[in-house]
Amino acid sequence: MRRALGPLQMLIHVVLLASVVILLMPVFWVVLASLREFGSLYGGGESGPVSLKNYGKLLTTSQFMLWVRNSLFVCGLSAFLSLCFTTTAGYAFARFRFAGRNHGLMTLIILQMFPAMMAMWALYLLLDFLDLWTAGWVGFNLLGLVLVYTGANVPFNTWMIKGYLDNVPKELEESACIDGATPWQTFRLVVLPLMGPILVVVSLLTFIGAYNDFLIPSIILQDDSQYTLAVGLRSFISGRYDTNWTEFAAASVMGALPILVLFLSLQRFLVEGLTKGAVKG
């Protein structure tokens, strides 16, 4: 038989349930607003009947799918490049002892203390130097945004991977070396397969961070055909007299689907990847 909950446990359950309801209320509100036929955000007689018309407009009369494609390109390529750089960098910091190692780790920590906006002027000059302009338009192209996100995620991701590898036994690599494996073979065949959870975490965090970012792409991108989803959504509510909150809500719901699918598909890796590197020993 199940033991009855005590007063304290009942109180905890009530508090947790109330917290879940409060957290889900904005989501419910946005979904409900996306089903209103007219542009009113609040309910009322002027809001019109519930329909899927806003979703149809997104797919037929707006550049929504183009913005989603741009976002997936930028976020996917940024996550891949960041993973390539930080996997080897984290492995080097975790396994090798070399001159400047401690200073390098400290530099990565210091870089994380400053928001990306403080570097916007330097980033703008760097992208200008690399000639990453969109042909015929005022503004940089998507490749420039990929480089910005890749560089911005290197410090944090390197520390994440380094912390994870600190808990992987070195004896596995020593055994591979005794069997005649080269350092590259040891890394590729022994260490890399064990890094699956942290690689998923790093990729997912990089992808979500870039997907949700608005400020940096709104400064770098000026051509509406190059907009990412976060910047493109602004067009629904940026006008003074033509704001359409219901289409904005519908775009928000549809835009959240890629992140939802990714999270549900990879959630089994998240707990192990986030916690294994948190405690050493």
Secondary structure by P-SEA (a helix, b strand, c coil): ccccccaaaaaaaaaaaaaaaaaaaaaaaaaaaaaccccccccccccccccaaaaaaaacccaaaaaaaaaaaaaaaaaaaaaaaaaaaaaaaacccccaaaaaaaaaaaaaacccccaaaaaaaaaaaacccccccccccaaaaaaaaaaaaaaaaaaaaaaaaccccaaaaaaaaaacccaaaaaaccccccaaaaaaaaaaaaaaaaaacccaaaaaccccccccccccccccccccccccaaaaaaaaaaaaaaaaaaaaacccaaaaaaccccccc
